[in-house]
Amino acid sequence: MPSSLQDEYIKKESLYGAKNYSPLSVVLNKGEGAYLWDVDGNKYLDMVSAYSAVSHGHSHPKLIEVIHEQSKKLSITSRAFYTEPFADFLEKLSNLSGFESVLTMNTGAEAVETAIKAARRWGYFSKGIPEDKAEIIVADGNFHGRTTTIVSFSTDDAYKKGFGPFTPGFDAANFCGSCECDSIEKCLSINTFEKKINENTCAILVEPIQGEAGIRVPREGWLKELRALCTEKNILLILDEIQSGLGRTGKLFAYEHENIKPDGLILGKALGGALLPISAFLSSKEIMNHFKPGSHGSTFGGNPLASKVASKALDLLFEEKLIENSKTMGDYFLSKLKDIDSKIIKEVRGKGLWIGMELNNAEVSAKNLCMMLLNEGLLCKETHETVIRFAPPLMIGKKDIDWALNKITKVITSIK
């Protein structure tokens, strides 16, 4: 239970803040590595990682050093001028990803909006779609952000109610896993995407693994089939890897598990090293060159401070072998979670250090289970009432994973 000190902060936030979140009852004030501490000094193992933003661990000393040094030199200029940190960051991200062109923003939702604008311009100026007729196909269960345009194509009523009228130009097909096919050759999901395509379709926009929907992992070969479909129909494949990218699934990008390459890639969260918001849309020059001065921009997008931190964050993924650790620790964590024998567990799924445990909803709610784990010193977060997400920082070690497994097993087996 929260102490009187924690109660004070919880009441203050509840009094003055909008009630658009339902946080767990703990007030945090310090983070280091894979751990967080509350205002009373209690220590917790972080299994949320700010929804995949904290891949490098909290307060990474090398990133702190970069932000300290760059903030003394130059933090923001707007894009009215060239800067050395931004130029170096663009070069590094382009070379690392293999995409020719990068457009930076601040948040993931802004990068998704950028991808939508890029896809539409390509549709009008390259494909010849009549003005204001471009359509983008998305997947059911999607989560790409919370702007009015993005919630317009959500299939979850909770994200949409009371925010209309909605932006037209989007249609939803079945994400792989929501259909009941028995092989990729008979995949009903691919069929639903194909049936949605018409002469005005400019792109398909999907998450390679759906995070907010409960770590829904598509059948092996699904992305490859989607890539082939887009190539055949002359439409863009755009992947939202805001959560799944930058090592989270045990590869630099989740699409690498399928040996494909999309036409556009959306990054965010971990790109800022858990210190600053920075996001990016990556694509080819043919697609990106449809942007002209005045057509799109951001005052803070690509600022020198965030660019410098992001450059170092990219370096650390390789210098500290965080991608390899995500695969090794993720495979181990997933297998051990699957070994837990309990009637309350319906399924455990995931890739790398991005795992969802779905519960049989008649037994216990995911939020109640998260509260029980909180009392054991483990910070987790539920999604859609029945799924608990486990997404620790990518630098986590086996000792901490074993400690977490012990606590998870203890709590789950205590429920009769």
FIMITOR-194492 format. One record per residue (C-alpha): x, y, z; residue in three letters. Coordinates in Angstrom, 2 decimals. Layout:
<dotis>
@xx X yy Y zz Z type ala
...
</dotis>
This chain:
<dotis>
@xx 0.00 yy 0.00 zz 0.00 type met
@xx 1.22 yy 3.56 zz -0.67 type pro
@xx 2.68 yy 5.46 zz 2.28 type ser
@xx 1.27 yy 8.79 zz 3.45 type ser
@xx 4.02 yy 10.51 zz 1.41 type leu
@xx 3.03 yy 8.61 zz -1.72 type gln
@xx -0.64 yy 9.29 zz -1.00 type asp
@xx 0.16 yy 13.01 zz -0.95 type glu
@xx 1.65 yy 12.93 zz -4.47 type tyr
@xx -1.07 yy 10.64 zz -5.82 type ile
@xx -3.77 yy 12.98 zz -4.50 type lys
@xx -1.97 yy 16.01 zz -5.93 type lys
@xx -1.69 yy 14.45 zz -9.39 type glu
@xx -5.31 yy 13.32 zz -9.23 type ser
@xx -6.44 yy 16.83 zz -8.21 type leu
@xx -4.54 yy 18.83 zz -10.83 type tyr
@xx -3.97 yy 16.35 zz -13.65 type gly
@xx -6.36 yy 15.17 zz -16.35 type ala
@xx -7.56 yy 11.66 zz -15.67 type lys
@xx -6.46 yy 10.13 zz -18.97 type asn
@xx -4.31 yy 7.49 zz -17.23 type tyr
@xx -4.89 yy 4.94 zz -14.49 type ser
@xx -1.41 yy 4.49 zz -12.95 type pro
@xx -0.42 yy 1.82 zz -10.48 type leu
@xx -0.30 yy 3.11 zz -6.90 type ser
@xx 3.40 yy 3.88 zz -6.62 type val
@xx 5.26 yy 7.20 zz -6.81 type val
@xx 8.65 yy 6.83 zz -8.47 type leu
@xx 11.54 yy 9.27 zz -8.15 type asn
@xx 14.75 yy 7.47 zz -9.18 type lys
@xx 15.95 yy 5.04 zz -11.83 type gly
@xx 19.21 yy 3.25 zz -12.53 type glu
@xx 19.80 yy 0.38 zz -14.92 type gly
@xx 16.90 yy -2.04 zz -14.72 type ala
@xx 15.68 yy -0.67 zz -11.38 type tyr
@xx 13.39 yy 2.06 zz -10.12 type leu
@xx 12.87 yy 3.45 zz -6.61 type trp
@xx 9.82 yy 5.11 zz -5.06 type asp
@xx 9.80 yy 8.18 zz -2.82 type val
@xx 10.02 yy 5.93 zz 0.24 type asp
@xx 13.19 yy 4.26 zz -1.03 type gly
@xx 11.59 yy 0.95 zz -2.03 type asn
@xx 13.31 yy -0.75 zz -4.97 type lys
@xx 11.54 yy -2.29 zz -7.99 type tyr
@xx 12.61 yy -4.23 zz -11.06 type leu
@xx 11.27 yy -2.44 zz -14.14 type asp
@xx 9.34 yy -4.71 zz -16.52 type met
@xx 7.63 yy -1.84 zz -18.33 type val
@xx 10.57 yy 0.18 zz -19.68 type ser
@xx 8.23 yy 3.06 zz -20.49 type ala
@xx 6.66 yy 0.88 zz -23.19 type tyr
@xx 10.03 yy -0.04 zz -24.74 type ser
@xx 11.60 yy 3.43 zz -24.44 type ala
@xx 14.07 yy 2.37 zz -21.72 type val
@xx 16.09 yy -0.17 zz -23.71 type ser
@xx 19.49 yy 1.06 zz -22.50 type his
@xx 18.47 yy 1.13 zz -18.84 type gly
@xx 17.58 yy 4.12 zz -16.71 type his
@xx 20.08 yy 6.99 zz -16.47 type ser
@xx 22.75 yy 5.34 zz -18.60 type his
@xx 25.98 yy 7.14 zz -17.57 type pro
@xx 27.30 yy 7.49 zz -21.14 type lys
@xx 24.03 yy 9.01 zz -22.30 type leu
@xx 23.91 yy 11.28 zz -19.27 type ile
@xx 27.41 yy 12.45 zz -20.16 type glu
@xx 26.34 yy 13.20 zz -23.75 type val
@xx 23.27 yy 15.16 zz -22.69 type ile
@xx 25.33 yy 17.13 zz -20.15 type his
@xx 28.07 yy 18.05 zz -22.63 type glu
@xx 25.77 yy 18.89 zz -25.54 type gln
@xx 23.36 yy 20.92 zz -23.39 type ser
@xx 26.27 yy 23.19 zz -22.46 type lys
@xx 26.99 yy 23.78 zz -26.16 type lys
@xx 23.73 yy 23.93 zz -28.10 type leu
@xx 20.29 yy 22.45 zz -27.42 type ser
@xx 17.89 yy 23.82 zz -30.01 type ile
@xx 18.03 yy 26.06 zz -33.07 type thr
@xx 14.89 yy 24.99 zz -34.98 type ser
@xx 15.39 yy 23.59 zz -38.49 type arg
@xx 16.04 yy 27.09 zz -39.85 type ala
@xx 19.74 yy 26.23 zz -39.60 type phe
@xx 22.09 yy 23.28 zz -40.17 type tyr
@xx 23.77 yy 21.67 zz -37.15 type thr
@xx 26.60 yy 19.17 zz -36.76 type glu
@xx 24.79 yy 16.78 zz -34.36 type pro
@xx 21.78 yy 16.48 zz -36.66 type phe
@xx 23.87 yy 15.88 zz -39.78 type ala
@xx 25.90 yy 13.17 zz -38.03 type asp
@xx 22.74 yy 11.54 zz -36.66 type phe
@xx 21.08 yy 11.40 zz -40.09 type leu
@xx 24.18 yy 9.81 zz -41.61 type glu
@xx 24.44 yy 7.23 zz -38.84 type lys
@xx 20.78 yy 6.20 zz -38.87 type leu
@xx 20.69 yy 6.01 zz -42.67 type ser
@xx 23.84 yy 3.86 zz -42.86 type asn
@xx 22.69 yy 1.64 zz -40.02 type leu
@xx 19.18 yy 1.06 zz -41.34 type ser
@xx 19.87 yy 1.00 zz -45.07 type gly
@xx 17.21 yy 3.64 zz -45.76 type phe
@xx 18.27 yy 6.56 zz -47.93 type glu
@xx 16.37 yy 9.35 zz -46.25 type ser
@xx 15.31 yy 10.25 zz -42.70 type val
@xx 12.72 yy 12.74 zz -41.46 type leu
@xx 12.82 yy 13.37 zz -37.71 type thr
@xx 10.06 yy 14.41 zz -35.35 type met
@xx 9.65 yy 14.16 zz -31.56 type asn
@xx 7.03 yy 11.59 zz -30.63 type thr
@xx 6.02 yy 8.31 zz -32.17 type gly
@xx 2.59 yy 9.65 zz -33.11 type ala
@xx 4.24 yy 12.51 zz -35.02 type glu
@xx 6.35 yy 10.01 zz -36.94 type ala
@xx 3.22 yy 8.02 zz -37.83 type val
@xx 1.55 yy 11.21 zz -39.06 type glu
@xx 4.67 yy 11.87 zz -41.14 type thr
@xx 4.47 yy 8.39 zz -42.66 type ala
@xx 0.81 yy 8.96 zz -43.56 type ile
@xx 1.64 yy 12.26 zz -45.26 type lys
@xx 4.56 yy 10.67 zz -47.12 type ala
@xx 2.42 yy 7.77 zz -48.32 type ala
@xx -0.32 yy 10.07 zz -49.55 type arg
@xx 2.09 yy 12.35 zz -51.42 type arg
@xx 3.70 yy 9.33 zz -53.06 type trp
@xx 0.23 yy 8.11 zz -54.00 type gly
@xx -0.68 yy 11.41 zz -55.63 type tyr
@xx 2.63 yy 12.40 zz -57.19 type phe
@xx 4.16 yy 9.02 zz -58.08 type ser
@xx 1.24 yy 6.63 zz -58.49 type lys
@xx -1.25 yy 9.11 zz -59.90 type gly
@xx -4.08 yy 8.66 zz -57.44 type ile
@xx -6.70 yy 11.45 zz -57.86 type pro
@xx -6.34 yy 14.25 zz -55.30 type glu
@xx -8.00 yy 13.58 zz -51.91 type asp
@xx -8.77 yy 9.95 zz -52.84 type lys
@xx -5.72 yy 8.14 zz -51.36 type ala
@xx -6.45 yy 5.23 zz -49.02 type glu
@xx -4.29 yy 3.41 zz -46.49 type ile
@xx -5.04 yy -0.08 zz -45.18 type ile
@xx -4.30 yy -0.81 zz -41.52 type val
@xx -4.79 yy -3.86 zz -39.29 type ala
@xx -7.48 yy -4.45 zz -36.70 type asp
@xx -6.20 yy -4.17 zz -33.16 type gly
@xx -3.70 yy -1.54 zz -34.25 type asn
@xx -2.20 yy 1.11 zz -32.01 type phe
@xx -0.19 yy 3.85 zz -33.70 type his
@xx -0.80 yy 6.78 zz -31.37 type gly
@xx -3.53 yy 9.11 zz -30.16 type arg
@xx -3.85 yy 12.04 zz -32.58 type thr
@xx -7.27 yy 12.57 zz -34.12 type thr
@xx -6.15 yy 11.19 zz -37.49 type thr
@xx -4.56 yy 8.11 zz -35.92 type ile
@xx -7.52 yy 7.25 zz -33.68 type val
@xx -9.68 yy 7.60 zz -36.78 type ser
@xx -8.39 yy 4.24 zz -37.97 type phe
@xx -8.29 yy 2.50 zz -34.60 type ser
@xx -10.63 yy -0.46 zz -34.23 type thr
@xx -10.86 yy 0.01 zz -30.45 type asp
@xx -13.89 yy 2.07 zz -29.42 type asp
@xx -12.16 yy 3.20 zz -26.23 type ala
@xx -9.66 yy 5.20 zz -28.29 type tyr
@xx -12.35 yy 6.79 zz -30.49 type lys
@xx -15.44 yy 7.53 zz -28.41 type lys
@xx -16.15 yy 11.23 zz -28.25 type gly
@xx -13.39 yy 12.31 zz -30.64 type phe
@xx -15.20 yy 12.37 zz -33.97 type gly
@xx -15.65 yy 13.39 zz -36.74 type pro
@xx -12.89 yy 11.13 zz -37.96 type phe
@xx -10.39 yy 11.44 zz -40.79 type thr
@xx -11.41 yy 9.44 zz -43.89 type pro
@xx -9.08 yy 7.44 zz -46.11 type gly
@xx -8.41 yy 4.37 zz -43.96 type phe
@xx -9.69 yy 0.80 zz -43.97 type asp
@xx -8.91 yy -2.04 zz -41.56 type ala
@xx -8.08 yy -5.63 zz -42.50 type ala
@xx -7.47 yy -8.61 zz -40.23 type asn
@xx -4.15 yy -8.80 zz -38.39 type phe
@xx -2.62 yy -12.28 zz -38.57 type cys
@xx -3.76 yy -14.07 zz -35.45 type gly
@xx -7.28 yy -12.65 zz -35.55 type ser
@xx -8.03 yy -15.03 zz -38.40 type cys
@xx -8.23 yy -18.80 zz -37.90 type glu
@xx -6.14 yy -20.17 zz -40.76 type cys
@xx -3.94 yy -23.21 zz -40.20 type asp
@xx -1.00 yy -22.21 zz -42.45 type ser
@xx 0.56 yy -19.16 zz -44.06 type ile
@xx -0.36 yy -20.56 zz -47.48 type glu
@xx -4.04 yy -20.36 zz -46.49 type lys
@xx -3.72 yy -17.14 zz -44.49 type cys
@xx -7.11 yy -15.47 zz -44.33 type leu
@xx -5.47 yy -12.29 zz -43.05 type ser
@xx -3.55 yy -11.78 zz -46.29 type ile
@xx -6.79 yy -12.35 zz -48.20 type asn
@xx -8.57 yy -9.62 zz -46.24 type thr
@xx -5.76 yy -7.16 zz -47.03 type phe
@xx -5.84 yy -8.11 zz -50.72 type glu
@xx -9.61 yy -7.62 zz -50.90 type lys
@xx -9.30 yy -4.12 zz -49.45 type lys
@xx -6.83 yy -2.95 zz -52.12 type ile
@xx -8.23 yy -0.78 zz -54.91 type asn
@xx -6.93 yy 1.76 zz -57.44 type glu
@xx -6.71 yy 4.44 zz -54.72 type asn
@xx -4.72 yy 2.40 zz -52.21 type thr
@xx -1.32 yy 3.95 zz -51.57 type cys
@xx -0.04 yy 1.96 zz -48.57 type ala
@xx -0.45 yy -0.73 zz -45.97 type ile
@xx 0.53 yy 0.42 zz -42.47 type leu
@xx 1.00 yy -2.22 zz -39.76 type val
@xx 2.99 yy -3.09 zz -36.67 type glu
@xx 5.12 yy -6.22 zz -37.28 type pro
@xx 4.14 yy -7.25 zz -33.75 type ile
@xx 1.18 yy -5.54 zz -32.11 type gln
@xx 2.15 yy -4.16 zz -28.69 type gly
@xx -0.88 yy -2.43 zz -27.19 type glu
@xx -3.09 yy -5.23 zz -28.50 type ala
@xx -1.24 yy -7.64 zz -26.20 type gly
@xx 2.06 yy -8.56 zz -27.89 type ile
@xx 0.30 yy -10.27 zz -30.78 type arg
@xx 2.92 yy -12.05 zz -32.88 type val
@xx 1.85 yy -12.93 zz -36.44 type pro
@xx 2.45 yy -16.31 zz -37.98 type arg
@xx 5.93 yy -16.82 zz -39.47 type glu
@xx 5.85 yy -15.73 zz -43.10 type gly
@xx 3.01 yy -13.21 zz -42.69 type trp
@xx 5.15 yy -10.11 zz -43.18 type leu
@xx 6.85 yy -11.74 zz -46.16 type lys
@xx 3.45 yy -12.38 zz -47.76 type glu
@xx 2.40 yy -8.81 zz -47.03 type leu
@xx 5.62 yy -7.53 zz -48.61 type arg
@xx 4.97 yy -9.59 zz -51.74 type ala
@xx 1.39 yy -8.34 zz -51.93 type leu
@xx 2.48 yy -4.69 zz -51.72 type cys
@xx 5.11 yy -5.22 zz -54.42 type thr
@xx 2.59 yy -6.94 zz -56.71 type glu
@xx -0.05 yy -4.23 zz -56.27 type lys
@xx 2.38 yy -1.26 zz -56.39 type asn
@xx 1.58 yy 0.03 zz -52.92 type ile
@xx 3.90 yy 0.94 zz -50.05 type leu
@xx 4.53 yy -1.29 zz -47.05 type leu
@xx 5.07 yy 0.91 zz -43.99 type ile
@xx 6.00 yy -0.67 zz -40.67 type leu
@xx 5.49 yy 0.97 zz -37.30 type asp
@xx 8.44 yy -0.20 zz -35.19 type glu
@xx 8.17 yy 2.46 zz -32.50 type ile
@xx 8.03 yy -0.28 zz -29.86 type gln
@xx 9.40 yy -3.31 zz -31.69 type ser
@xx 12.43 yy -1.61 zz -33.25 type gly
@xx 15.99 yy -1.01 zz -32.06 type leu
@xx 16.64 yy -4.45 zz -30.58 type gly
@xx 13.46 yy -5.06 zz -28.61 type arg
@xx 12.65 yy -8.35 zz -30.42 type thr
@xx 16.22 yy -9.67 zz -30.61 type gly
@xx 16.90 yy -8.11 zz -34.02 type lys
@xx 17.71 yy -4.49 zz -34.80 type leu
@xx 14.29 yy -4.29 zz -36.48 type phe
@xx 11.48 yy -6.82 zz -36.08 type ala
@xx 11.01 yy -7.12 zz -39.86 type tyr
@xx 14.49 yy -8.68 zz -40.07 type glu
@xx 13.02 yy -11.89 zz -38.63 type his
@xx 11.29 yy -12.26 zz -42.03 type glu
@xx 14.24 yy -11.14 zz -44.20 type asn
@xx 12.24 yy -8.39 zz -45.86 type ile
@xx 12.52 yy -4.63 zz -46.13 type lys
@xx 9.57 yy -2.24 zz -45.98 type pro
@xx 9.21 yy 0.91 zz -48.06 type asp
@xx 8.94 yy 3.01 zz -44.93 type gly
@xx 9.94 yy 2.51 zz -41.30 type leu
@xx 8.73 yy 4.39 zz -38.21 type ile
@xx 10.97 yy 4.62 zz -35.14 type leu
@xx 10.70 yy 6.32 zz -31.76 type gly
@xx 10.82 yy 5.54 zz -28.02 type lys
@xx 14.24 yy 3.87 zz -27.47 type ala
@xx 15.77 yy 6.13 zz -30.13 type leu
@xx 16.07 yy 8.82 zz -27.44 type gly
@xx 17.95 yy 6.59 zz -25.01 type gly
@xx 15.19 yy 6.98 zz -22.37 type ala
@xx 16.22 yy 10.61 zz -21.93 type leu
@xx 14.65 yy 12.70 zz -24.70 type leu
@xx 11.81 yy 12.28 zz -27.19 type pro
@xx 12.95 yy 11.81 zz -30.78 type ile
@xx 11.29 yy 9.86 zz -33.58 type ser
@xx 11.90 yy 9.28 zz -37.25 type ala
@xx 10.32 yy 8.17 zz -40.48 type phe
@xx 12.78 yy 6.43 zz -42.81 type leu
@xx 12.23 yy 5.76 zz -46.50 type ser
@xx 13.67 yy 6.09 zz -49.98 type ser
@xx 14.55 yy 9.38 zz -51.67 type lys
@xx 11.88 yy 8.70 zz -54.27 type glu
@xx 9.22 yy 8.73 zz -51.55 type ile
@xx 10.77 yy 11.34 zz -49.26 type met
@xx 11.61 yy 13.86 zz -51.99 type asn
@xx 7.93 yy 14.65 zz -52.35 type his
@xx 8.36 yy 16.74 zz -49.20 type phe
@xx 9.30 yy 20.32 zz -50.04 type lys
@xx 10.18 yy 23.29 zz -47.80 type pro
@xx 7.00 yy 24.33 zz -46.01 type gly
@xx 5.16 yy 21.02 zz -46.57 type ser
@xx 6.10 yy 19.47 zz -43.23 type his
@xx 8.23 yy 20.25 zz -40.19 type gly
@xx 8.74 yy 20.47 zz -36.44 type ser
@xx 10.35 yy 23.15 zz -34.26 type thr
@xx 12.00 yy 20.61 zz -31.98 type phe
@xx 12.34 yy 17.78 zz -34.52 type gly
@xx 15.99 yy 16.87 zz -34.99 type gly
@xx 17.23 yy 19.34 zz -32.38 type asn
@xx 20.98 yy 19.11 zz -31.63 type pro
@xx 20.52 yy 17.79 zz -28.09 type leu
@xx 18.16 yy 14.94 zz -29.02 type ala
@xx 20.22 yy 14.14 zz -32.13 type ser
@xx 23.42 yy 13.80 zz -30.12 type lys
@xx 21.76 yy 11.56 zz -27.53 type val
@xx 20.11 yy 9.42 zz -30.24 type ala
@xx 23.45 yy 8.96 zz -32.03 type ser
@xx 25.02 yy 7.63 zz -28.85 type lys
@xx 21.96 yy 5.50 zz -28.12 type ala
@xx 22.41 yy 3.81 zz -31.52 type leu
@xx 26.11 yy 3.21 zz -30.82 type asp
@xx 25.37 yy 1.62 zz -27.44 type leu
@xx 23.00 yy -0.95 zz -28.97 type leu
@xx 26.08 yy -2.50 zz -30.57 type phe
@xx 28.84 yy -1.54 zz -28.15 type glu
@xx 26.98 yy -3.16 zz -25.24 type glu
@xx 25.49 yy -6.01 zz -27.32 type lys
@xx 21.95 yy -5.08 zz -26.27 type leu
@xx 20.37 yy -6.68 zz -29.34 type ile
@xx 22.07 yy -10.03 zz -28.69 type glu
@xx 21.16 yy -9.81 zz -25.01 type asn
@xx 17.54 yy -9.19 zz -25.92 type ser
@xx 17.45 yy -12.40 zz -27.94 type lys
@xx 19.30 yy -14.54 zz -25.38 type thr
@xx 17.49 yy -13.26 zz -22.30 type met
@xx 14.19 yy -13.08 zz -24.18 type gly
@xx 14.33 yy -16.71 zz -25.31 type asp
@xx 15.17 yy -17.76 zz -21.75 type tyr
@xx 12.48 yy -15.60 zz -20.12 type phe
@xx 9.81 yy -16.74 zz -22.59 type leu
@xx 10.59 yy -20.44 zz -22.12 type ser
@xx 10.51 yy -20.17 zz -18.33 type lys
@xx 7.23 yy -18.26 zz -18.34 type leu
@xx 5.73 yy -20.96 zz -20.54 type lys
@xx 6.83 yy -23.56 zz -17.97 type asp
@xx 4.62 yy -22.03 zz -15.25 type ile
@xx 1.74 yy -24.44 zz -14.73 type asp
@xx -1.39 yy -22.51 zz -13.84 type ser
@xx -5.03 yy -22.49 zz -14.87 type lys
@xx -5.04 yy -18.69 zz -14.98 type ile
@xx -2.55 yy -18.54 zz -17.89 type ile
@xx -4.12 yy -18.81 zz -21.34 type lys
@xx -1.00 yy -18.14 zz -23.46 type glu
@xx 2.52 yy -16.73 zz -23.28 type val
@xx 3.92 yy -15.21 zz -26.48 type arg
@xx 6.55 yy -12.78 zz -27.67 type gly
@xx 9.93 yy -12.17 zz -29.31 type lys
@xx 13.09 yy -11.01 zz -27.58 type gly
@xx 12.44 yy -9.06 zz -24.40 type leu
@xx 8.87 yy -8.25 zz -25.41 type trp
@xx 6.52 yy -10.80 zz -23.93 type ile
@xx 2.78 yy -10.95 zz -23.29 type gly
@xx 1.11 yy -13.26 zz -20.79 type met
@xx -2.59 yy -13.61 zz -21.56 type glu
@xx -4.82 yy -14.61 zz -18.68 type leu
@xx -8.08 yy -16.53 zz -18.58 type asn
@xx -10.29 yy -13.57 zz -17.69 type asn
@xx -12.61 yy -15.54 zz -15.44 type ala
@xx -9.84 yy -16.05 zz -12.88 type glu
@xx -8.15 yy -12.68 zz -12.19 type val
@xx -7.73 yy -9.36 zz -13.96 type ser
@xx -4.35 yy -8.42 zz -15.39 type ala
@xx -4.38 yy -5.16 zz -13.42 type lys
@xx -4.97 yy -6.98 zz -10.12 type asn
@xx -2.10 yy -9.31 zz -10.93 type leu
@xx 0.11 yy -6.29 zz -11.71 type cys
@xx -0.76 yy -4.88 zz -8.27 type met
@xx 0.23 yy -8.17 zz -6.65 type met
@xx 3.53 yy -8.13 zz -8.52 type leu
@xx 4.06 yy -4.50 zz -7.49 type leu
@xx 3.86 yy -5.60 zz -3.86 type asn
@xx 6.60 yy -8.12 zz -4.66 type glu
@xx 8.87 yy -5.43 zz -6.11 type gly
@xx 8.10 yy -6.01 zz -9.80 type leu
@xx 6.71 yy -3.25 zz -12.01 type leu
@xx 4.49 yy -4.57 zz -14.83 type cys
@xx 1.58 yy -3.11 zz -16.80 type lys
@xx -1.54 yy -4.66 zz -18.18 type glu
@xx -3.21 yy -4.09 zz -21.53 type thr
@xx -6.80 yy -4.87 zz -22.54 type his
@xx -7.63 yy -6.26 zz -19.08 type glu
@xx -6.32 yy -9.76 zz -19.75 type thr
@xx -2.67 yy -9.36 zz -20.85 type val
@xx 0.41 yy -8.52 zz -18.79 type ile
@xx 3.38 yy -7.16 zz -20.74 type arg
@xx 6.92 yy -8.01 zz -19.70 type phe
@xx 9.42 yy -5.65 zz -21.38 type ala
@xx 12.49 yy -5.05 zz -19.21 type pro
@xx 15.45 yy -2.90 zz -20.33 type pro
@xx 17.55 yy -4.74 zz -22.90 type leu
@xx 20.59 yy -4.65 zz -20.60 type met
@xx 18.93 yy -6.89 zz -18.00 type ile
@xx 20.90 yy -9.93 zz -16.82 type gly
@xx 19.96 yy -13.52 zz -16.04 type lys
@xx 20.10 yy -12.95 zz -12.28 type lys
@xx 17.39 yy -10.30 zz -12.50 type asp
@xx 15.32 yy -12.43 zz -14.90 type ile
@xx 15.49 yy -15.36 zz -12.45 type asp
@xx 14.48 yy -13.07 zz -9.59 type trp
@xx 11.50 yy -11.85 zz -11.62 type ala
@xx 10.51 yy -15.40 zz -12.56 type leu
@xx 10.51 yy -16.36 zz -8.90 type asn
@xx 8.17 yy -13.48 zz -8.04 type lys
@xx 5.88 yy -14.09 zz -11.02 type ile
@xx 5.63 yy -17.80 zz -10.23 type thr
@xx 4.95 yy -17.05 zz -6.55 type lys
@xx 2.11 yy -14.66 zz -7.33 type val
@xx 0.49 yy -16.79 zz -10.05 type ile
@xx 0.61 yy -20.04 zz -8.08 type thr
@xx -0.89 yy -18.28 zz -5.06 type ser
@xx -4.14 yy -17.81 zz -6.99 type ile
@xx -6.30 yy -20.86 zz -6.47 type lys
</dotis>
